[in-house]
């Protein structure tokens, strides 16, 4: 083989090798750019979804606050007026009717008290003032008092005050689960445990209700709302249930940006 042929072959190989290297470089660069674009697209979609969820929950919180005001101010005022009228009527009523009127008056007083307590659990400002743990205690006490459920609450570790909006989100998850228990579970017992660990807080809730098959995909709005709130908290969230064996909730929220800053 002549020198010219060897040079030609070497040149062709070099060109092919250069072309191959360029092609690999181009494909790699294109793939990196494509991956970066896809990641940015996913991140943008997640940010958009988070903004939508945040806005939806803000609207829901304002709606709950408005309902709380209506209950406390308007319904509460009407019940107070009704009670005063019953008291006036009782003063003029025959002796044999006084006992029934006093019973009705006591019932209205109890109803008024429960309406005002209910309004507090709907008003985020009151929740912020009381804090997460006391708000949960108040809600469970209301269930016990109304004989809706027999409840227990266990707190492990030292209570850590979280950022206000995070405490509201956690309380609403707790409240939504309680609502599902009251509406669907046919339960008599509800157990709640709050554990303040080194780097996260966990909330576990268990009822002794009828349960359901959690392997079947649920279309429950309540469940989706709880999941949405848990996502905003960057929290681990799980609902497990078995027919005739009750339902359990598990929420694990890392402190990170959950703790309150001064």
C-alpha positions in Angstrom: 0.0 0.0 0.0 1.4 3.3 -1.1 2.0 6.3 1.2 -0.7 8.2 -0.5 -3.3 5.5 0.2 -2.3 5.2 3.8 -2.7 9.0 4.2 -6.1 8.9 2.4 -7.3 6.1 4.7 -6.0 7.9 7.7 -7.7 11.1 6.6 -11.0 9.3 6.0 -10.8 7.6 9.4 -10.0 11.0 11.1 -12.9 12.6 9.3 -15.3 9.7 10.3 -14.0 9.9 13.9 -14.4 13.6 14.0 -17.9 13.3 12.6 -18.7 10.6 15.1 -17.4 12.7 18.0 -19.3 15.8 16.7 -22.5 13.7 16.4 -22.2 12.3 19.9 -21.4 15.8 21.3 -24.4 17.3 19.4 -26.8 14.5 20.5 -25.6 14.7 24.1 -25.9 18.5 24.1 -29.4 18.3 22.5 -30.5 15.6 25.1 -29.2 17.7 28.0 -31.0 20.8 26.6 -34.1 18.7 26.1 -33.9 17.2 29.6 -33.4 20.7 31.1 -36.4 21.9 29.2 -38.5 19.0 30.4 -37.4 19.5 34.0 -38.2 23.3 33.7 -41.6 22.4 32.2 -42.4 20.0 35.0 -41.2 22.5 37.7 -43.3 25.2 36.1 -46.3 22.9 36.0 -45.7 22.0 39.7 -45.4 25.7 40.6 -48.6 26.4 38.7 -50.5 23.5 40.3 -49.2 24.7 43.7 -50.4 28.3 43.1 -53.8 27.0 42.0 -54.0 24.8 45.1 -52.9 27.7 47.3 -55.4 30.1 45.8 -58.2 27.5 46.1 -57.4 26.9 49.8 -57.2 30.7 50.4 -60.7 31.1 48.9 -61.9 28.2 51.0 -60.4 29.7 54.2 -62.1 33.0 53.5 -65.4 31.2 52.9 -65.0 29.4 56.2 -64.2 32.6 57.9 -67.3 34.2 56.5 -69.4 31.3 57.6 -67.8 31.6 61.1 -68.8 35.3 61.3 -72.3 34.5 60.2 -72.7 31.8 62.8 -71.2 33.9 65.6 -72.9 37.2 64.8 -76.1 36.5 63.0 -77.2 33.0 64.1 -75.7 33.7 67.6 -77.7 37.0 67.9 -80.9 35.3 66.8 -80.5 32.6 69.4 -79.7 35.2 72.1 -82.9 37.1 71.2 -84.9 33.9 71.2 -83.6 33.0 74.6 -84.5 36.5 76.0 -88.0 36.2 74.6 -88.3 32.8 76.3 -87.2 34.2 79.6 -89.7 37.0 79.4 -92.4 34.5 78.5 -91.4 32.3 81.4 -91.9 35.2 83.8 -95.5 35.6 82.7 -96.3 32.0 82.1 -98.4 29.8 84.5 -96.4 27.8 87.0 -97.1 24.5 85.2 -95.5 25.8 82.0 -92.4 27.3 83.6 -90.4 24.1 83.7 -90.8 23.4 80.0 -89.9 27.0 79.1 -86.8 26.8 81.3 -85.8 23.6 79.6 -86.2 25.2 76.2 -84.2 28.2 77.4 -81.3 25.9 78.5 -81.4 24.0 75.2 -81.1 27.4 73.3 -78.2 28.4 75.6 -76.4 25.1 74.9 -77.1 25.5 71.2 -75.8 29.1 71.3 -72.6 27.9 73.0 -72.0 25.1 70.5 -72.6 27.5 67.6 -70.0 29.9 68.9 -67.5 27.1 69.5 -68.1 25.8 66.0 -67.6 29.2 64.6 -64.2 29.3 66.3 -63.0 26.1 64.6 -64.0 27.6 61.2 -62.2 30.9 61.8 -58.5 30.7 61.0 -57.8 33.8 63.1 -59.0 32.0 66.2 -57.0 28.9 65.3 -53.9 31.0 65.0 -54.6 32.6 68.4 -55.2 29.2 70.1 -52.4 27.3 68.3 -52.6 23.8 66.7 -52.6 21.7 69.8 -55.3 23.7 71.7 -57.4 23.9 68.5 -57.3 20.1 68.2 -58.1 19.7 71.9 -61.1 22.0 71.6 -62.5 20.2 68.6 -62.1 16.8 70.2 -63.8 18.1 73.4 -66.7 19.3 71.3 -67.1 15.8 69.9 -67.1 14.3 73.3 -69.5 16.9 74.7 -71.9 16.4 71.9 -71.6 12.6 72.2 -70.6 12.4 68.5 -67.5 10.3 69.4 -65.3 9.1 72.3 -61.9 10.7 71.6 -58.4 10.4 73.0 -55.4 12.7 72.4 -51.8 11.8 73.1 -48.9 14.2 72.6 -45.4 13.0 72.5 -42.4 15.3 72.8 -42.3 19.0 73.5 -44.8 21.1 71.6 -43.1 23.2 68.8 -44.9 26.2 67.4 -45.0 26.0 63.6 -45.5 28.8 61.1 -49.1 30.0 61.3 -50.2 29.0 57.8 -48.7 25.6 58.3 -50.6 25.1 61.5 -53.8 26.0 59.8 -53.1 23.5 57.0 -52.4 20.8 59.4 -55.5 21.6 61.5 -57.7 21.6 58.3 -56.4 18.1 57.4 -57.3 17.0 60.9 -60.7 18.6 60.6 -61.4 17.1 57.2 -60.6 13.6 58.5 -62.9 14.2 61.5 -65.7 15.3 59.1 -65.3 12.1 57.1 -65.4 10.1 60.3 -68.6 11.8 61.4 -70.3 11.6 58.0 -69.3 8.1 56.7 -67.4 6.0 59.2 -70.2 5.2 61.7 -67.4 5.2 64.3 -67.6 5.5 68.1 -64.0 6.0 68.9 -61.4 8.4 67.4 -57.8 8.3 68.6 -55.3 11.1 67.8 -51.6 11.2 68.4 -49.2 14.1 67.8 -45.5 13.4 68.0 -42.9 16.2 67.9 -39.8 14.5 66.7 -36.3 15.9 66.2 -36.8 17.1 62.6 -40.5 16.5 61.9 -44.0 16.4 63.4 -46.3 13.4 62.8 -50.1 13.2 63.3 -51.8 9.8 63.4 -55.5 9.4 63.6 -57.5 6.1 63.9 -61.2 5.4 64.0 -63.1 2.2 64.7 -65.6 2.7 61.9 -66.8 0.6 59.0 -63.8 1.4 56.9 -63.6 0.9 53.1 -61.4 -0.8 50.5 -58.5 1.6 50.1 -57.3 -0.3 47.0 -60.3 1.0 45.1 -59.6 4.5 43.8 -61.6 7.1 45.7 -63.1 10.2 44.2 -63.7 11.7 47.6 -63.3 15.5 47.5 -62.3 15.4 51.1 -59.5 13.0 50.4 -58.2 15.1 47.5 -58.4 18.3 49.6 -56.3 16.6 52.4 -53.8 15.4 49.8 -53.6 19.0 48.3 -52.9 20.5 51.7 -50.3 17.8 52.5 -48.5 18.6 49.2 -48.4 22.3 50.1 -46.7 21.2 53.4 -44.2 19.0 51.5 -45.4 16.2 53.8 -45.8 12.5 53.7 -49.5 11.7 53.7 -51.3 8.4 53.8 -54.8 7.1 54.4 -55.3 3.4 55.0 -58.5 1.6 55.5 -59.9 -1.9 55.7 -63.6 -2.8 55.6 -65.0 -3.3 59.1 -61.6 -2.4 60.6 -61.6 1.4 60.5 -59.6 4.0 58.9 -56.2 5.6 59.7 -54.5 8.8 58.7 -50.8 9.4 58.8 -49.2 12.8 58.2 -45.5 13.5 58.6 -44.3 17.1 58.1 -40.6 18.0 58.2 -39.9 21.1 60.2 -37.6 22.8 57.7 -39.7 25.8 56.9 -42.5 24.8 59.2 -41.2 26.3 62.4 -42.3 29.7 63.3 -39.8 32.5 62.8 -39.7 35.7 64.8 
